[in-house]
Amino acid sequence: MTDTTFAYTTYIAATPEKLWEALTSSEYTEKYFFGSSIQSDWQVGSSITYSRNGEVTDYGVILKCELLRLLSFTWTYVVDKAVREQPSKVTFALTTLDSAVKLTLKHEDLLPADIVDQEDTFEGINNGWPAILSNLKSLLETGKTLPPISI
């Protein structure tokens, strides 16, 4: 089986504190992450869940959590039908650069089927994450999200 990695980097005019809060607080995730709330105590080994309309859509286990610097966790999409040897892994790395933060997302241990080669969809890791992170960037820099998108 071939493992695939998706990486995406953006630069956000915000403080590391504000970006960290946006990554770890439902107050923000519900605005930029397709209406998803997030829940965890952010301790290594603890669970993390993303929920929409009261239903868990994605879940995992915290692997690393370094305040304002690094957040890594396993990722399972509830309706995923693919046969996987292990869950995929998501890592957010924050690097402070003067008045901005470099945010690098890495989603590892993917299957080739996780990448959708279409431009007119949010399906697939390669289409969903850029939409989510662009919405996050807009929210933190302007106070507004992009126009609503549906999945």
Secondary structure, DSSP 8 states (H G I E B T S, - for coil): ---EEEEEEEEESS-HHHHHHHHH-HHHHHHHSTT-EEE----TT-EEEEEETTEEEEEEEEEEEETTTEEEEEEEETT-----SS-EEEEEEEEEETTEEEEEEEEEEE-GGG----SS---SHHHHHHHHHHHHHHHHHHS---S----
